[in-house]
Amino acid sequence: MENVLDVLKARGFIKQTIFEDELYEMLGKESVPFYIGFDPTADSLHIGHYIPVMMMAWMQRYGHKPIALFGGGTAMIGDPSGRSDMRQMMTRETINHNVECFKEQMSRFIDFEGENAATIENNADWLFNLNYIDFLREIGVHFSVNRMLTAECFKQRMEKGLTFFEFNYMLMQGYDFLVLNRKHGCKLELGGDDQWSNMLAGVDLIRKKEGKPAFCATCTLLLNSEGKKMGKTQKGALWLDENKCSVYDFFQYFRNVEDCKVAECMRLLTFMDLEEIEELTKYADERINAAKERLAYEVTKLVHGEEKANLARNQARAAFGGNAQDMPKLTVGLDCATGVDLLIAAGLCKSKGEARRLIQEGGVKLNEDKLTDPMAELPTGEFVLHKGKKVHVAVTRA
């Protein structure tokens, strides 16, 4: 069977590895227990988690055993990586709720039954019961403060001041790897590229303390052409929970990605064959739109299921083809009297000021007529609300 490391590289997942030759050999001859950590800082996974989850799914397809580690303990501190300020602390109750939400969403991508079934762990199970002195004696002695201060994950926080509270995070993440190594024989940590320093610490800890091989590899972060993280919408993060981001909005996000990112998104976010991806994305004209629709459909099907993906695709086609029957629908009462009220009710603007500006700048139509007065009375009955060229809603006002 093809080595999974070749597959991950060909699809563009791998950003950095350590002891790569050893890792390649190991992945080619045995089933390797590996883990990816997820700090439950919200009650839903978002698109930033999606690539590590897909990496986990590919690993499992090639016979390796996933361990999904939820950071119920580390979330009590918060990862300082890539932050210029300290994360808001959460209660144990909130963290536990978020962990349960993550578990449910993860089951859409990872198989928790079978020979190489995935395992779920929560680091709260061992971090909450640590004796601090014992922890420092067993783990802290293997960490060099001088080396930690040079880590990329701390650089932004150093400008405003890194608390000792956060400084512990690297030790805890390294300790997680050690615990999973002892408990499950875990030999490999995977994760986002912004976790490189923390992951190296875990590899180093196992090799020093246990005298065993340990490895880590990071996956590519999904960036736009300007080098900024993808996954932000006008309403915020691109969540996998349809209650936080509608299936239609999720579909439309990928339907409207930049032309130059379509192939990369297909490789990273779907299970499509590389040959098919190359064929679909070889065009630099209007034919790329068919590839964008296919991308949006495949990702939406993975996240929300085939039925909802079909509905979202039909709604999108209807919006651009003018068929109101399949558009997203909104019913409002007569008390929703103005364009401002309607944009707020439809969730297309966050404030009345934003709605007024959008109307005054000519960005709103009712059917084919441009709405120019924010306070003009809306028609009754059925009509189509257009926001710009890409958002269309079939409205019933009665």
Secondary structure as UniProt FT lines:
FT   HELIX           4..10
FT   TURN            11..12
FT   STRAND          14..17
FT   HELIX           20..29
FT   STRAND          33..38
FT   HELIX           47..61
FT   TURN            62..63
FT   STRAND          65..70
FT   TURN            72..73
FT   HELIX           74..76
FT   TURN            81..82
FT   HELIX           92..106
FT   TURN            107..109
FT   TURN            115..116
FT   STRAND          119..122
FT   HELIX           124..127
FT   TURN            128..129
FT   HELIX           132..138
FT   HELIX           140..142
FT   HELIX           145..149
FT   HELIX           152..160
FT   HELIX           164..167
FT   HELIX           169..184
FT   STRAND          188..192
FT   HELIX           193..195
FT   HELIX           196..209
FT   STRAND          215..219
FT   TURN            225..226
FT   STRAND          232..233
FT   TURN            234..235
FT   STRAND          236..237
FT   TURN            242..244
FT   HELIX           247..255
FT   HELIX           259..261
FT   HELIX           262..269
FT   HELIX           274..280
FT   TURN            286..287
FT   HELIX           288..304
FT   HELIX           306..321
FT   HELIX           324..326
FT   STRAND          329..332
FT   TURN            334..335
FT   HELIX           339..345
FT   TURN            346..347
FT   HELIX           352..360
FT   TURN            361..362
FT   STRAND          364..366
FT   TURN            367..368
FT   STRAND          369..370
FT   TURN            374..375
FT   STRAND          381..387
FT   TURN            388..390
FT   STRAND          391..397
//
